[in-house]
Amino acid sequence: MMNNFNQNIKQFIDPNINNQGTYLIIKNQEAVLVDASHAVVEAIKYATKNKLTIISLIITHGHFDHILGIDQLLIAFPEITIYINQ
């Protein structure tokens, strides 16, 4: 499921794991992804359909539900930079 906060922020929800959110922050045709839940698959589909390039991933913390989709993200956008706090 996708929610629109405004035209520049999209939220994708994983209903199977505590409604964990994945967010795309969009400027021009580039996007930053925040957290990589299973909903990252929907975010990738959205980015591809709208010709967006995901340039980086920010992981807010290392719980499993925030990193489940990293593999799929790296397949779709292998050049992204990943940021996570120690």
N, C-alpha and C positions, 0 to 999 in steps of 0.2 A: 504494500500500500504506500502511496506517495502523498505527502502533504506539502502545500505551498505556503511558506511564510511570506514571501514576496517573490518577485521575479528572479531574485538573485540567490535565494536559499531554498533548497528542496530537501525534504525529509523523507526517508524511506524506512519503513517499519518492518521489523521481523516479528510477526505475531507469535511465532513458536517459542521464542526465548525472551520472555518478559517485555515484549514490545520494544526491544532494543532498537535504537535509531542509528541510522547512517545518514550523514548530511553532506550535500554538495553545496559549496559556496562558489558561485559563478560570477566571473567578470569577463566580459567580452566572450571569447570562445574557449577560455580556460577555466578549470575548476580545481578546487581543493576539496578533498574528501576528508570528513571527520569521522573517525571510527569505521571499522570494517566488519560490521556484523554480517550475518547471512544475507541481509537485505542489500549488500553490495552488488549482488547480481542484478537487481532492479536498477540500481544507480548506474551500473555499467551500460545497461540497455538504454536508459534515458540519455546518458552522455553520448553514446554511439548514434542514437536516433537524431539527436540535436547537434551533432558534429562538434561536441565538446572534447577537449583534451584534458584528462585528469593529470595534473602536473605533480601533485603531492598528496600524501596521506598524513594526517595528524591523528595519532592514537592517544586518546586522553588518559588511558591507563591500561595495564596489561591483562585485565580479566579476559577470560576466553571468549566471552560474547562480544568483545570489541575487536577481536583479531581473526574471527572465523573466516572472513572473506578475503584475507590477504592473498592467498594463492590465486584466486580468480582475478583479483585486481592486477596482480603482476603479470598474468597471462595477457590480459587485455591492454595494459599500459606498463610495459616492462621498464620504461625509463623514469618512472616516478621516484620521487625522493620521499622517504618515510621518516617521520619524526615521532619520537616517544620520549617521555621523561624517564630518567633513571629509575 
